């Protein structure tokens, strides 16, 4: 149980939030019960601490957790966001997450978790992937960079730029990301495919598979490479 003791100072609250987010992410990638427990504890923290960032973190967790049923197939393989069945998303959690995010943002004390929640809300609020407001998502990534200028944020921003402004712009944004960052090759493959360079994209997907951090991602990138190689073979 989260108690008021030990979270009286802002630094304490930031530490607790970081731990809760790490626990949630561990659960998000495998143990659903662990993710649900992180949400429960974050709700308790939000009730104890008057901090819009705590509410931003809660909103972020709820919006991600709402998609849990659509993220993998029965065989455990990954379903990318663009291909997920949005009818499986938990509309109640999405509505709650968006409401909490809006209320936090209205306090005009922006922080890292609120910016991430705003991005997640824009994804969750789109009835179809084609209706995603990528321009606004890029703007929120620019805000997020003020608080967390990390390679992963820049990597995700490159994908959003590619959607908002076209693949060449996305590749230009990707050029600013260190080539050794995990999953960079997968993003490069996606953007080169979007740009029409299918042979390069297929090679990059294969490289991404070899360097994947886990089995599920390796299998996903392997299938992406095979899909493009089959397409290229068919059109030779």
Secondary structure as GFF3:
##gff-version 3
##sequence-region A 1 236
A	DSSP	alpha_helix	10	28	.	.	.	ID=ss1
A	DSSP	alpha_helix	32	48	.	.	.	ID=ss2
A	DSSP	alpha_helix	52	65	.	.	.	ID=ss3
A	DSSP	three_ten_helix	68	70	.	.	.	ID=ss4
A	DSSP	three_ten_helix	81	83	.	.	.	ID=ss5
A	DSSP	three_ten_helix	86	88	.	.	.	ID=ss6
A	DSSP	alpha_helix	91	105	.	.	.	ID=ss7
A	DSSP	alpha_helix	112	125	.	.	.	ID=ss8
A	DSSP	three_ten_helix	129	131	.	.	.	ID=ss9
A	DSSP	alpha_helix	134	147	.	.	.	ID=ss10
A	DSSP	alpha_helix	151	165	.	.	.	ID=ss11
A	DSSP	alpha_helix	167	174	.	.	.	ID=ss12
A	DSSP	alpha_helix	184	194	.	.	.	ID=ss13
A	DSSP	alpha_helix	198	210	.	.	.	ID=ss14
A	DSSP	alpha_helix	215	234	.	.	.	ID=ss15
###
